[in-house]
Amino acid sequence: MTYEDEASNRGCTEECLAEDGSTGLLGSMVTTAAGTLSRVTGQRVRLSRTEVLREPEGRSCVLRCRVEEGSQEIGESVVVKRALRSKAEETDGRRAAERFDKEVVGLTFLHRLSVSRPPVPKLLATEPQELLIVMEDLGRGTSLADLLTADDPGAATEALLTYAASLGRLHAATAGREAEYVAAGGRVDTRVSEESATAFEELGSLLDELTGSRETAWNREATRVGEALREPGPFLVFNIMDACPDNHLLEGDHVRFFDLEFARFGHALLEGSYLRLPFPTCWCMGRLPDHVQRAAIAVYRRELIQGCPEAANDGAFELGMTIACAFWTCRSVASTLRWALQGDEEWGLVSIRRRAVYRLEALATQSTQSRELQAIGAGSARLASELRRRWQDQDLTMPVYPAFGAGVPIAESRALAP
């Protein structure tokens, strides 16, 4: 979830307000989940709530429930998730229903893949009228975010490479399989190209206002980005679109992803670029040591090639990476910069101003190295320079993740060892 998404959803949802506190909503979720499981399994199921995994304050509420009575196929516990309608987001509930549908279809589609280890929890039951999902409980595991914010550089590096490999395998396994996704109930979603056009126009306007002009080729390159995102060609894969370092659990040498409410088919590098920026939709943003970042991208690319041979072509891969970095940078900076010009605010590990400058400069570097989208890269560099001038009294350095604060000797990580 992006900063602007979170900011628009602070406070209670309409459903929360409609209940007598949160207890009524949570109790209703447990009762509905038990009834739905009873209907699906043909046996009486009784659940008890043991943990609130996500409070009903944003787009969803998530509970862990113990199975007190019911089929052994369910397991000892389940996770119950309900999509909520935010008053700030909508008035008719269509977007909440859309997020519910995306999650159900994503879980269904991914469990039909011929892979040895499912990349997501098993979908156990749904109640569409309540926008409620019951799924397999993955347990109380560790995520990449846990390790990036801890103090063990070796463990953080290995977790990052595991995440990168798992993301690459997911993309490879789903490359070119959009028809199967549609058959499972998914919809072809091209809005990312529309989002791209809006973001580039807004950032172009900010360039005009703050620096006097935008590059001559800015609009032409922005159109190129939109076209590439609308028609990814061989890079068309299943995207989680919120593959944050806390939206999964580590299980040995792979991860299990969850939170598929924004999932769609799209360009693989839209998520591969999470390793380059990194994590453009997440609170958990910091800087990765260069050699760790390079290793993670290499691991991701190696796995992606197994299902998308075009990724072996340096030019095609770097162009895709530059396009994705341009999209995420323009989308995030365009949506927050006018706020940031008035003042700064912390979100997660770093402030909005630090994020803006870091992403603009990262995009400029990616553009220079790939020799692609050079007008967008040059404009990003100029805008970053202007922001540094305006905010010169503020430390805008992007800190490394806490796990790497003391440096990362390569020998400390088995994953980077020869």
N, C-alpha and C positions, 0 to 999 in steps of 0.2 A: 504494500500500500504506500502511495506517495505521500509526501508531506501535505500537499494541498488536499488530498483525499482525507487524510486524518483530520486536518484542520476543519474541514466542512462537516465532520461527523462528531465533533466533541459534544458532550452532553447526551442526555437520554434519547433513545429512539422513541417513535410514537408508540410502538408496542410496549416498551418499558413503562411509559407514562400511563398507558391504559390499564396496567395492572396495579394492584395494591403493593407497591415496591417491587423488587425483582423476584421475590419468593414465588409469587403467583405465576409469573412467566416460566421460571425454572421448573416449578412443580408441573405445570402444564406440559412442558417439553418431555419430562420423564414419563408422565402418563401416556402421552401420545406415542412416544417411542415404544413403550411396552405393548400398547395395543397394536401398533403396526407390526412389530416383531411377532406377536402372537398370530396375527393374520397370515403373515408370510410363512412361518414355520409350521403352523397348524397345531401348535402347542401353547399352553398358557405360559406367558413370560411375565415375570415380575422384576422390576428394576429399582435400585435405590441410588440416589445421587451421592457420589463420593468426592467430587472435585469440580470446581468451576474453572475451566481452562481458558475461557475468554468471557469476560463480563459483558452484559448486554448494553454496551455503550457505543457501538459503532455499527458495522454492517452485519454482524452476526453474533450469536451467543453459542458457546461450545461447552459441553459438559462431559465428564467421565462418569459412567454409571456402572455399578456392580450388578451382575446378573444374579439375583437371589433365587430365581426359579426359571427354568426354561431349557430349551434344546442345547445339548453340548456343542453343537456346531457354531453357536453364537460366540462361545468363549466365556471366560470368567468375567469380562467387563467389555463395555462398548463405549464408543464416543458418539454423542448426539450433537448435531449442529443444526441451528435454525437461522436462515437468512432473515434479516430484519430490514424494515423500511425506515430509512433515516428521514426525518422531517426536512433536514437541510438538503437532502439529495433529490427527493422526489415527492410527489403527492399522490400518485396512483398505484404505486407498488410494482410497476412494470420492471424497474431495474433490479429490485430484489428478486423477483421471479426469474429474471434473466440470469442472475448470478447462481441461483438454485439450479436452473437447468444446465448451465455450463458445468457445474460441479458434478451433477449426476451423470451427464454424458461423458465427461472426462474420465471419471472413475470407471464407468462401464467400458468405455473404449480401451483404456489402458489395461484392464484386466483380461481383455480378449487377445492381447498380444501373445505371440508365441515366444515368451522369454522365460528363463529359468526362475527369476525372482521378480515378482510384481513390483513395479516402481512406486505404487501408491497403495493405500489401505483398501481392503475389500469392502465394497458396498453391500450392506446387509439388508437395508429396507429404506423406503422413502414414503413420505406423506406429502404429496404435492400441495394440497390445500393449505397446509400449515408451513410449507416451504422447509420441511424438516427432513434431515438425512440421518440415518444410523449407519455407522461404519465400524470396521474392525479397529480395536484399540491397539495402537503400536507400542503402548507402554510409556514409561517415564525414561526416555532416552536422552542422548546428548545431541545437540545441533552444532553446526559450524559456528553459529553466533556465540554459543557458550564458550567455544574454544578461542575464537578471535578476541573475545573480551576477557580472557583469563591470562595466565602468565607463563604458558608453556609453548614456546615457539615451535618446537618439534611436533607436538600434538596438533597445533593449529595448522601447520603446513600439511601434515598428513590428512587432516580433515578437509582442507581446501582441495587437495588433489583427488580425494575420494568424491567430493561434491562435483568437481569438474568432470571426472570420469563418468559419474552417474548421469550427469546432465547430457554429456556427449552420447552415452548409450541410449538414453531416452530419445534423443533427436534422431539417432541412427535407426532405431527400431521403428520410428513412426514416419520416416522420410517417404514422401509420395503416397501416403495412405489416407489422404483427406476423404476419399470416397467412403472408406470404412467408417470414418468418424461421422460423416453425414448419415450413413446407414444406421449408426447407433443413436441418431437423433440430433446430432450437432448441426450447426448452421455455418455456411461460408460467411466469414466476417471480414470485410475489407475496410472497416472503420479506421484501422491503424493508418492507412494512407490519408484519410481525411484529417485525423488527429495531427499527422505530420504536416500537412498543408497549413493548418491553423497555427501550429507552433512556429513554423518557419516564418510565417507572415508576422506574427507577434514579435518574434525575436528580431526580425528585420526592421520592424518599426522602432524597437528599442535601440537598435544600432543607429538608425537615422537620428533619433532624439538625443542620444548620448554622445555620439561621435561625429555626427554631421552627415553620414551617408552609409550605405551598405555597398558591398562589392557589386560590380556590374553583373557578374555571373551568378549572384546569390540566388535569384529567383529561378534561373535555369537549373542550377544544381539542386535546389529544393524540390523542383518537379521531378528530377531524376531520382531523388531519395523516395518520394512518394510512389513512383512507378515501380521501383525495385521492391518496396514493401508490399505493394498490391500484387505483384507477380514475381514471387521469389524463385521460380523455376525449380532447379534441383535442390535448392535449399529449403523447400517447403516442408515443415515438420510441425509436430504438436508443441505448442508453447504453453507453459504454465502462466506466463506473463506476470508472475509475482514470485519468482523463484528465489526468494530472500534467504539469507543464511539461517533464519529461524523457522522457515516453512518446510522443514523436513526433520527426520531423525536419522542419525548415523547407525548403521547396522553392519559392523565389520567393514568390508571393503566396498560397500555400496550404501546409498541412502534411500529412504522412502519419503517421497514428496507428499505434501498435503496442501490444502487451501487452493483449490482449482477453480475458484469462482470467477476468475478473469480469463480462463483458458480459451485458446483458439488455435487454429492452424495459422502459421506465419513463418517468417524468415528465421532460420535457425540462429543466426547471429544476433537477433533481438535478445536472446538469452545468453549466447556465448559471450556477448559484450559485457555481461554482468561481471566477468572476470577482468575486464579492461578498465571499467570506469571507477570503482566497482560498485555493484548492487544499486542501480539507479532508482529503484522504487522503494528503497528500504531505509529504516531508521539506522541500521547497523552499517554505517559507511565510515571508512577510514582509508588509509593508504597501505598498499601491500609492498613489501620489499621487491625491488625490480626482478631479482632472480626467481623469487617465489611466484610472482605474477606470470613471468614468462613460462615457467614450468607448468603452471595450472592451465594456461591457454594451450600449450603444446599437448597436454594430456587430453583436454577436451577435444581438440582438433583430431588427434589420433583416433579417438572413439567415433567421432562424427563421420570420419572418412569411411568407416565400415558400412554405413548405409547411404552416405552421400559422397561418392568418389570425387565429385567436383571440388570438395574442400581440400583435396590434395594439391590443387592448383594455387600457387602462392598469390597470384593476381586476383583470382576470384575470391579467395578467403579474405584477403586484406581489404578488398573493395567492400565485401559484405560487412566486415568489422567496422569499417569507416562509416558506412551507411547507418549501421545500428547505433554507433556512438553519436552520430549526428542527430539521429531521431531522439534518443534519450536525453542528450544534452539540451537540445532546443526545447523539447517538451518540458523538462524539469525547470530550466532557467526561465523560459518564457512565462511559466505559470506562477513563479515565485519572485521574480526580480523586482516587480513594482512594489511588492511588500518590503523586500529587502532594502530598497532605496530609501524607505522611510525609517527603517530600524532593523535590528537583527533579532533572531530568535533561535534558541537551541532546539534541535530535533534529534533525538537519539544521541549519538556520540559527538556530533559536530553541528555547527550553526549553519543557517541557510546561506549566509554570505560565503563562508568557506566552501560549501558545496558548489555554489555557482562558479566561483573563480577556478576551483580545481577542475570541474568538468569542462569548462570552456578551454582551459589550458591543455587538458588531456585530449580533447577533440582536436585542437590545433596540432598537437604532437602527432596524433594518429594520422591526420591528414598529410602532414609533412612526410612521415615515414612511408605511407602508402602511395603518396603522390596522387591522391584522389580527393575530390571535393575541395580543391584548393581555395576557392573563393569563400566557401563556408569556413574552412580552417583559418584563413586570414582574418575574416570578420570576427571569428571567435577569439582569436589572439588579441585583436584590437579592443574588443569589448572587455576582455579580462584585464588588459592593461589600464583601461579607463576606470574600471571598478577598483583596481588596486590604488589608483591615484585618488579616487574619491574616498576610499576607506583606508588611507595610508596610516592612520593612527591605530588601526586594528590589526592584530596578528591574524593573517589569512592563511598561514601554513597549514596544510592538511597533515595531521599527525598520523603516524603509522598506527595500526591496530594495537591495542594494549599488549597482546601476546608477543608482538615484535618490538616492543619498546626498548629492549636491551640489545637488539640486533639478532640476527638469525644465522649463526654459523651453520654452513651446509651440513657439516658432519652430525649436527644434532638431530637431523631428520632422516629417518630410514628411507622415506619416500624420495629424497633427493640424492641419496647415496648412489655411487656408481654401481 
